């Protein structure tokens, strides 16, 4: 999803989420907002993920980098999907004003590419912590 900030002499303004904007409606649909998270790190190269909520508590995520730059990866594990087993990666940054919608049953991971990163995660349901799943990752030096 591509944002379009309003910029003037005072600075800028960007909708992080707007339920009636066409891009959000197409991507987010009728989901509500049950939880908003902020992940941050001062260390370049920090990796978080791969993680997801297991069924029946699968959750979509809308993610955006508010400060710095991250590389975000999502893997499609939705059985029957045309893209099942495939992954997609995108660079998210405030300069790009972009966001990524990660569908239910798609684990995601992200890596901080700059120092002092703030990463926004919007989730439709607070979920069930007992259904949280993660995959250990080792990043070669």
ChimeraX attribute file (.defattr): number of C-alpha atoms within 10 A of each C-alpha:
attribute: neighborCount
match mode: 1-to-1
recipient: residues
	/A:1	15
	/A:2	11
	/A:3	15
	/A:4	12
	/A:5	13
	/A:6	10
	/A:7	10
	/A:8	8
	/A:9	5
	/A:10	6
	/A:11	8
	/A:12	9
	/A:13	11
	/A:14	12
	/A:15	11
	/A:16	17
	/A:17	15
	/A:18	11
	/A:19	15
	/A:20	10
	/A:21	10
	/A:22	11
	/A:23	15
	/A:24	18
	/A:25	13
	/A:26	12
	/A:27	15
	/A:28	21
	/A:29	12
	/A:30	11
	/A:31	14
	/A:32	12
	/A:33	15
	/A:34	11
	/A:35	13
	/A:36	15
	/A:37	10
	/A:38	13
	/A:39	12
	/A:40	17
	/A:41	16
	/A:42	13
	/A:43	13
	/A:44	16
	/A:45	16
	/A:46	17
	/A:47	19
	/A:48	17
	/A:49	18
	/A:50	18
	/A:51	17
	/A:52	22
	/A:53	21
	/A:54	20
	/A:55	12
	/A:56	10
	/A:57	18
	/A:58	18
	/A:59	21
	/A:60	21
	/A:61	24
	/A:62	21
	/A:63	23
	/A:64	26
	/A:65	28
	/A:66	22
	/A:67	18
	/A:68	21
	/A:69	24
	/A:70	25
	/A:71	17
	/A:72	23
	/A:73	20
	/A:74	23
	/A:75	20
	/A:76	20
	/A:77	17
	/A:78	14
	/A:79	10
	/A:80	7
	/A:81	10
	/A:82	9
	/A:83	13
	/A:84	13
	/A:85	12
	/A:86	11
	/A:87	14
	/A:88	12
	/A:89	14
	/A:90	14
	/A:91	19
	/A:92	25
	/A:93	22
	/A:94	16
	/A:95	11
	/A:96	13
	/A:97	18
	/A:98	19
	/A:99	24
	/A:100	21
	/A:101	17
	/A:102	22
	/A:103	20
	/A:104	18
	/A:105	22
	/A:106	24
	/A:107	26
	/A:108	23
	/A:109	19
	/A:110	21
	/A:111	18
	/A:112	26
	/A:113	19
	/A:114	17
	/A:115	16
	/A:116	14
	/A:117	22
	/A:118	20
	/A:119	21
	/A:120	18
	/A:121	17
	/A:122	20
	/A:123	19
	/A:124	17
	/A:125	17
	/A:126	12
	/A:127	17
	/A:128	13
	/A:129	10
	/A:130	9
	/A:131	13
	/A:132	14
	/A:133	13
	/A:134	15
	/A:135	13
	/A:136	8
	/A:137	11
	/A:138	7
	/A:139	7
	/A:140	4
	/A:141	3
